[in-house]
Amino acid sequence: MPVIDYKCPSCGSGMVFDSETGMLSCHSCGREDSIENNADPLLQVRNTFSEEEQAVEYHCKSCGAIIMTDADTVATTCSFCGSGVVIGDRLVGKLAPAMVIPFKISKEEAVKAFRKWCRNGRLTPDGFMTADRIQSMTGMYVPFWLYDLNNKVEVHAHATRVRTYTRGEYRYTETQHFDVYRDIALNYVKVPIDASAKLNDELMDKLEPFPYEQLKSFKTPYLAGYIAEKYNHDEQQLLPRAKDKIAPFIDSFIQSEMTGYTSVTYTSKQIDTALARADYVLLPVWMVQYDYKKAKYTFAMNGQTGKVVGKPPISKAKVSAWFAGIAGVSFLSLKFVSWAMGGGLW
């Protein structure tokens, strides 16, 4: 079966990618191996399996248990022994990522940020910050397309420039009229669009920017110990969303090229966008998803920069108690000031 795992050559324990060192690490004996210098076992899988020959059932190489995944999962952990596994035949052909940004933020740092995000439970409902919820923090490689888009922009506009001046007893207003033409070439590179049908697009947009200078050629050891999914939408299906994403920036640039006039009215604006390149990449996200009282909540963190998005549930009772406490302290403080200035305490 095309299941890839990473066994420590020294002690036989499972190895995982260490976000702090950037190495393949064994937590049992402390051995660390360079990812860049190791041959990627996925190369062998690519030579023996095609996209049409995906296995129906996968078994953990460590304990032999059936690996339970949905059809989109490409990396996971065995639910019985905890070994990190990569499902190699879901990373072949068009499903093979070109690049990956490895995790830099560790799970311990993500959990600490989650506690801070929840204000250590001071304002969240009782029972919300359970140990199980904190342990459900998941490191996920999210599928993205990075687009390089070339734009040819032609704009015709009518512009005016108004000047007011006084001569003698009279005040004059002079209006000049202009036909304005702009021929603009705009190229945008690495425009990110998440390709997972399961994740909220707006939430993923808020996690940007990712540090694209950290992009590395894809190798399967980066996935060891994490969850990863393959894309649900190809580059052509998501191209309209990429065009919509850059549209405000194109409009802003056009406006910057039309300065110096009192008014500008566009008579025609034509934008032709050509797809120069689209790369399938995996980007790191720490995530906790949960339902609370029939509402869905998501904590998400950029696994490289530490940027956090999402909104935790808030207990109205705790918020009321918090404001009441603040009001009580303020009242006592004012009474103390009044007493210090010679007034009565009550």
C-alpha positions in Angstrom: 0.0 0.0 0.0 1.3 3.5 -0.8 1.6 4.7 2.8 4.7 6.6 3.7 5.9 6.9 7.3 9.3 7.9 8.8 11.0 5.5 11.2 14.0 6.6 13.2 17.1 4.7 12.0 18.4 4.7 15.5 15.5 3.5 17.7 12.7 2.7 15.3 10.2 5.3 16.7 8.2 7.5 14.4 9.8 10.8 13.3 8.0 14.1 12.7 8.8 17.4 11.2 10.1 19.8 13.9 9.0 23.4 13.3 11.7 24.8 15.5 14.7 23.1 13.9 13.3 22.5 10.4 14.6 18.9 10.7 12.9 15.5 10.7 13.0 14.7 14.4 12.7 11.7 16.7 11.1 12.6 20.0 12.3 9.3 21.6 16.0 9.4 21.1 16.5 13.0 19.9 17.9 12.1 16.4 17.5 14.8 13.8 17.8 14.3 10.1 18.0 17.0 7.3 15.0 17.0 5.0 16.8 18.6 2.1 19.6 16.0 2.1 17.3 12.9 2.3 15.7 11.2 -0.8 12.0 11.7 -0.9 10.2 8.3 -0.8 7.3 9.8 -2.7 9.4 9.6 -5.9 9.1 5.8 -5.7 5.4 6.0 -5.2 5.0 8.4 -8.2 6.7 5.8 -10.3 4.4 3.0 -9.3 1.0 4.6 -8.8 -1.1 6.8 -11.0 -4.0 9.0 -10.0 -6.5 6.4 -11.3 -4.9 3.6 -9.2 -5.5 5.0 -5.8 -5.7 2.4 -3.1 -9.1 2.0 -1.4 -7.8 0.9 2.0 -4.7 2.0 3.8 -2.8 0.4 6.6 -0.4 1.9 9.2 3.0 0.4 8.7 3.7 0.7 12.4 0.7 -1.2 13.9 -1.1 -2.5 10.9 -4.4 -0.7 11.7 -6.6 0.6 9.0 -6.0 4.3 8.6 -9.4 6.1 8.7 -9.4 9.2 6.4 -11.8 10.9 4.0 -11.0 11.2 0.3 -9.2 14.5 0.6 -6.7 13.7 3.2 -3.0 13.3 2.1 -1.3 13.2 5.5 -2.7 12.2 8.9 -1.8 10.3 12.1 -2.8 6.8 12.9 -5.7 6.9 15.4 -4.3 3.7 17.1 -0.6 4.3 17.5 -0.2 7.9 16.7 2.3 7.4 13.9 2.5 10.2 11.3 1.6 8.8 7.8 1.6 10.3 4.3 -0.8 8.7 1.7 1.5 8.8 -1.3 -0.8 8.0 -4.1 -2.8 11.1 -3.3 0.2 13.2 -4.1 0.9 12.0 -7.7 0.3 13.6 -11.1 -1.7 16.8 -10.9 -2.1 16.3 -7.1 1.6 16.7 -6.5 2.3 20.1 -4.8 5.0 22.2 -6.3 6.0 23.9 -3.0 5.3 24.1 0.7 5.9 26.6 3.5 6.8 24.5 6.5 5.5 25.2 10.0 7.5 27.6 12.1 5.0 27.9 15.0 5.1 24.9 17.4 1.9 23.3 18.8 2.9 24.6 22.3 3.1 28.2 20.9 -0.3 27.7 19.2 -1.9 26.4 22.4 -0.5 29.4 24.3 -2.0 31.8 21.7 -5.3 29.9 21.9 -5.5 30.4 25.6 -4.7 34.1 25.2 -7.3 34.3 22.4 -9.8 32.9 24.9 -8.5 35.2 27.7 -7.7 32.1 29.6 -11.5 31.5 29.9 -12.3 34.7 31.8 -15.0 35.7 29.3 -15.7 32.4 27.6 -18.6 30.1 28.8 -17.9 27.6 31.6 -16.7 24.3 30.3 -15.5 25.8 27.0 -11.7 25.6 27.6 -11.6 21.9 28.3 -8.4 19.9 28.0 -10.0 18.0 25.1 -10.6 21.2 23.2 -7.1 22.4 23.7 -5.7 19.1 22.7 -7.8 19.2 19.5 -5.4 21.9 18.2 -4.5 20.6 14.7 -1.6 21.6 12.5 -2.9 21.5 8.9 -1.3 22.0 5.6 -4.0 23.8 3.6 -4.0 23.5 -0.2 -3.6 26.8 -2.1 -3.1 28.0 -5.6 -0.6 30.8 -6.1 -1.4 32.7 -9.2 0.8 34.9 -11.4 -1.5 37.2 -13.3 -0.6 39.6 -16.1 -3.0 42.4 -16.7 -3.4 44.8 -19.7 -5.5 47.8 -18.7 -6.8 50.5 -21.1 -8.7 53.4 -19.6 -10.5 56.3 -21.3 -11.8 59.1 -19.0 -13.0 62.6 -19.1 -11.3 64.8 -16.5 -11.6 68.4 -15.4 -9.3 70.8 -13.7 -11.0 73.8 -12.0 -9.3 77.0 -11.0 -10.9 79.9 -9.2 -9.3 83.4 -9.0 -10.3 87.0 -8.4 -9.6 89.9 -10.8 -10.7 93.3 -9.7 -14.3 93.2 -8.4 -15.0 89.9 -10.1 -14.4 86.3 -9.1 -13.8 83.8 -12.0 -14.0 80.1 -12.2 -12.0 78.5 -15.0 -12.7 74.9 -15.9 -10.4 73.0 -18.2 -11.6 69.7 -19.9 -9.3 66.8 -20.8 -9.6 63.5 -22.6 -7.4 61.1 -20.6 -6.0 57.8 -21.8 -3.9 55.3 -19.9 -2.4 52.1 -21.2 -1.2 50.2 -18.2 0.6 46.8 -17.7 0.2 45.3 -14.2 1.7 42.0 -13.1 0.7 40.4 -9.8 2.6 37.4 -8.5 1.8 34.7 -5.9 -1.9 35.7 -5.5 -3.1 33.1 -2.9 -6.5 31.4 -3.2 -7.3 28.5 -0.9 -8.4 25.4 -2.8 -10.2 23.5 0.0 -14.0 23.2 -0.1 -14.1 22.6 3.6 -12.5 25.8 4.8 -14.1 29.3 4.9 -12.5 31.4 2.2 -12.9 34.7 4.1 -11.2 33.1 7.1 -8.3 31.9 5.0 -7.9 35.3 3.4 -7.6 36.9 6.8 -4.6 34.7 7.6 -2.6 36.4 4.9 0.1 37.3 4.2 2.2 34.2 4.2 6.0 34.7 3.9 6.5 33.4 0.4 10.2 33.8 0.6 10.0 30.7 2.9 8.6 28.5 0.1 10.5 25.3 -0.4 10.3 22.6 -3.0 7.8 20.0 -1.8 9.1 17.0 0.0 6.9 14.6 2.0 8.9 14.8 5.3 7.5 18.3 5.9 4.0 16.6 6.3 5.2 14.1 8.9 3.2 14.6 12.1 0.7 17.0 10.6 -2.7 16.8 8.7 -2.7 17.7 5.0 -5.4 17.8 2.4 -5.4 17.9 -1.4 -7.2 20.5 -3.4 -10.9 20.3 -4.3 -10.8 23.0 -7.0 -8.2 23.2 -9.8 -6.5 26.4 -11.0 -9.0 27.1 -13.7 -12.0 26.8 -11.4 -10.6 29.3 -9.0 -9.2 31.8 -11.5 -12.3 34.0 -11.4 -11.8 34.4 -7.6 -8.2 35.3 -8.2 -9.2 38.0 -10.7 -11.8 39.3 -8.2 -9.1 39.5 -5.5 -6.8 41.7 -7.5 -9.6 43.9 -8.9 -9.5 46.5 -6.0 -5.7 46.8 -6.4 -6.0 47.4 -10.1 -8.7 50.1 -9.5 -6.5 51.7 -6.9 -3.5 51.8 -9.2 -5.6 53.4 -12.0 -6.7 56.1 -9.6 -3.1 56.8 -8.7 -2.4 57.4 -12.4 -5.2 59.9 -12.6 -4.1 62.5 -10.0 -3.9 66.2 -10.5 -7.5 66.6 -11.8 -10.5 68.1 -10.0 -12.8 65.3 -11.3 -12.4 62.2 -13.3 -15.2 60.3 -15.0 -14.4 57.0 -16.7 -15.8 56.6 -20.2 -14.4 53.1 -20.7 -12.2 50.7 -18.8 -11.0 47.4 -20.2 -9.0 44.9 -18.1 -7.6 41.8 -19.8 -6.1 39.3 -17.4 -4.0 36.5 -18.5 -2.9 33.5 -16.4 0.9 33.4 -16.5 1.4 30.6 -14.0 -0.4 28.8 -11.2 1.4 26.7 -8.6 -0.2 24.2 -6.2 1.3 24.7 -2.7 0.6 23.7 0.9 0.5 26.4 3.5 0.7 25.9 7.3 -2.3 26.7 9.6 -3.0 25.8 13.2 -6.7 25.3 13.7 -9.4 24.4 16.3 -12.9 24.0 14.9 -15.9 23.4 17.2 -19.6 23.8 17.7 -20.9 25.5 20.8 -24.7 25.9 21.5 -25.5 25.3 17.8 -23.0 27.9 16.6 -19.8 27.2 14.8 -16.5 28.7 15.9 -13.0 28.5 14.5 -9.6 29.5 15.8 -7.0 29.7 13.1 -3.4 30.7 13.2 -0.9 31.3 10.4 1.7 28.6 11.1 4.6 30.8 10.0 3.8 34.3 11.2 1.6 33.6 14.2 -1.3 35.8 13.0 -4.6 34.7 14.6 -8.1 35.1 13.2 -11.5 34.0 14.5 -13.9 34.9 17.3 -14.4 32.9 20.5 -17.8 32.5 22.2 -18.5 35.0 24.9 -20.4 34.4 28.1 -22.9 37.3 28.7 -23.0 36.4 32.4 -19.2 36.7 32.7 -19.1 39.9 30.7 -21.8 41.4 33.0 -19.9 40.3 36.1 -16.7 41.8 34.7 -18.3 45.2 34.0 -19.9 45.1 37.4 -16.5 44.4 39.0 -15.0 47.4 37.1 -17.9 49.6 38.1 -17.5 48.6 41.8 -13.8 49.3 41.8 -14.4 52.7 40.2 -17.0 53.5 42.8 -14.7 52.6 45.7 -11.9 54.6 44.1 -14.0 57.7 43.8 -15.2 57.3 47.5 -11.6 57.0 48.6 -10.6 60.2 46.7 -13.6 62.0 48.2 -12.5 60.9 51.7 -8.9 61.9 51.1 -10.1 65.4 50.1 -11.9 65.8 53.3 -15.3 64.5 52.4 -17.2 61.7 54.1 -16.5 58.1 53.2 -20.2 57.4 53.0 
